[in-house]
Amino acid sequence: MSVTVRNFEERDAERVARIMFESFKTFLGDRIKEPETPDYWIQCSTRDFAHSVTRSFVAESDGKVIGYLCATANTKNGLGTLNVIGVDPACFAQGCGSALFAAADAFWRGLGMRKIYTCTSHVNLRAQAYYKKMGFVEEGRLKDHFHEGIDEIQLSKFMKKG
Ligand SMILES: CC(C)(COP(=O)(O)OP(=O)(O)OC[C@H]1O[C@@H](n2cnc3c(N)ncnc32)[C@H](O)[C@@H]1OP(=O)(O)O)[C@@H](O)C(=O)NCCC(=O)NCCS
């Protein structure tokens, strides 16, 4: 599958809302009831304030949006955050997540980030394998965090210099 990545635009919001709902349902099941609104995704995709810069990317294949990643860079302390990523479940394991990560990686490097943080649910084995492949290691756990009965694994990656 040929995947290209570009910056998120407002016209992507409806499709992104659907992808995020379907992809998160794959590990949260009925805990996730309905999609966030397109406006939610517009608002959280590019929200710069003080030292915090947020950029979002979509992956496309055959002209169709199939994935989304939202990343933040704190230019004061050098900490980048992978806020959220989701791929259309029909396109899992075909390189879309890797292509989105490469775009975020270039964004973080461009702003001189020294460390990247994210977290994932303990039941989400697919994402754990993905983050490990992207170079993240576990730093800690948060009990019953976003949902009762689901712990969050805190993951980080130190950026190599040069
Ligand atoms: C996690 C997710 C973003 C990965 O995206 P993807 O497009 O499937 O990932 P890729 O095809 O680029 O795979 C990259 C690497 O991740 C790992 N990986 C991906 N899926 C895997 C699976 N089912 N089992 C084991 N490893 C897997 C592999 O190491 C893979 O590298 P390889 O192809 O060289 O073996 C996607 O599965 C997803 O959207 N999941 C639901 C939403 C989600 O969990 N988001 C993160 C919540 S914190």
PDBQT file of the ligand as one rigid body, heavy atoms in Angstrom, charges set to zero:
ROOT
HETATM    1  C1  LIG A 201      -1.095   1.362  16.752  1.00  0.00    +0.000 C 
HETATM    2  C2  LIG A 201      -1.362   1.763  15.293  1.00  0.00    +0.000 C 
HETATM    3  C3  LIG A 201      -1.346   3.282  15.194  1.00  0.00    +0.000 C 
HETATM    4  C4  LIG A 201      -0.247   1.184  14.412  1.00  0.00    +0.000 C 
HETATM    5  O1  LIG A 201      -0.453   1.634  13.084  1.00  0.00    +0.000 OA
HETATM    6  P1  LIG A 201      -0.178   0.656  11.845  1.00  0.00    +0.000 P 
HETATM    7  O2  LIG A 201      -0.398   1.423  10.598  1.00  0.00    +0.000 OA
HETATM    8  O3  LIG A 201      -0.961  -0.568  12.030  1.00  0.00    +0.000 OA
HETATM    9  O4  LIG A 201       1.385   0.367  12.061  1.00  0.00    +0.000 OA
HETATM   10  P2  LIG A 201       2.489  -0.031  10.965  1.00  0.00    +0.000 P 
HETATM   11  O5  LIG A 201       1.876  -0.901   9.913  1.00  0.00    +0.000 OA
HETATM   12  O6  LIG A 201       3.178   1.209  10.494  1.00  0.00    +0.000 OA
HETATM   13  O7  LIG A 201       3.478  -0.931  11.837  1.00  0.00    +0.000 OA
HETATM   14  C5  LIG A 201       4.652  -0.394  12.416  1.00  0.00    +0.000 C 
HETATM   15  C6  LIG A 201       5.231  -1.407  13.371  1.00  0.00    +0.000 C 
HETATM   16  O8  LIG A 201       4.348  -1.573  14.480  1.00  0.00    +0.000 OA
HETATM   17  C7  LIG A 201       4.393  -2.947  14.895  1.00  0.00    +0.000 C 
HETATM   18  N1  LIG A 201       3.066  -3.519  14.752  1.00  0.00    +0.000 N 
HETATM   19  C8  LIG A 201       2.002  -2.956  14.138  1.00  0.00    +0.000 A 
HETATM   20  N2  LIG A 201       0.921  -3.784  14.253  1.00  0.00    +0.000 NA
HETATM   21  C9  LIG A 201       1.334  -4.872  14.924  1.00  0.00    +0.000 A 
HETATM   22  C10 LIG A 201       0.694  -6.074  15.360  1.00  0.00    +0.000 A 
HETATM   23  N3  LIG A 201      -0.614  -6.307  15.102  1.00  0.00    +0.000 N 
HETATM   24  N4  LIG A 201       1.411  -6.979  16.049  1.00  0.00    +0.000 NA
HETATM   25  C11 LIG A 201       2.717  -6.754  16.314  1.00  0.00    +0.000 A 
HETATM   26  N5  LIG A 201       3.395  -5.638  15.919  1.00  0.00    +0.000 NA
HETATM   27  C12 LIG A 201       2.695  -4.716  15.250  1.00  0.00    +0.000 A 
HETATM   28  C13 LIG A 201       5.373  -3.664  14.008  1.00  0.00    +0.000 C 
HETATM   29  O9  LIG A 201       6.642  -3.638  14.648  1.00  0.00    +0.000 OA
HETATM   30  C14 LIG A 201       5.395  -2.785  12.786  1.00  0.00    +0.000 C 
HETATM   31  O10 LIG A 201       6.624  -2.840  12.114  1.00  0.00    +0.000 OA
HETATM   32  P3  LIG A 201       6.872  -3.937  10.938  1.00  0.00    +0.000 P 
HETATM   33  O11 LIG A 201       5.796  -3.709   9.942  1.00  0.00    +0.000 OA
HETATM   34  O12 LIG A 201       8.221  -3.612  10.425  1.00  0.00    +0.000 OA
HETATM   35  O13 LIG A 201       6.747  -5.271  11.585  1.00  0.00    +0.000 OA
HETATM   36  C15 LIG A 201      -2.729   1.203  14.793  1.00  0.00    +0.000 C 
HETATM   37  O14 LIG A 201      -2.735  -0.177  14.998  1.00  0.00    +0.000 OA
HETATM   38  C16 LIG A 201      -3.948   1.810  15.455  1.00  0.00    +0.000 C 
HETATM   39  O15 LIG A 201      -4.485   2.825  14.994  1.00  0.00    +0.000 OA
HETATM   40  N6  LIG A 201      -4.438   1.164  16.535  1.00  0.00    +0.000 N 
HETATM   41  C17 LIG A 201      -5.679   1.636  17.201  1.00  0.00    +0.000 C 
HETATM   42  C18 LIG A 201      -5.535   3.003  17.812  1.00  0.00    +0.000 C 
HETATM   43  C19 LIG A 201      -4.411   2.995  18.811  1.00  0.00    +0.000 C 
HETATM   44  O16 LIG A 201      -4.127   1.986  19.455  1.00  0.00    +0.000 OA
HETATM   45  N7  LIG A 201      -3.773   4.158  18.977  1.00  0.00    +0.000 N 
HETATM   46  C20 LIG A 201      -2.754   4.319  19.974  1.00  0.00    +0.000 C 
HETATM   47  C21 LIG A 201      -3.447   4.480  21.266  1.00  0.00    +0.000 C 
HETATM   48  S1  LIG A 201      -2.394   5.071  22.502  1.00  0.00    +0.000 SA
ENDROOT
TORSDOF 0
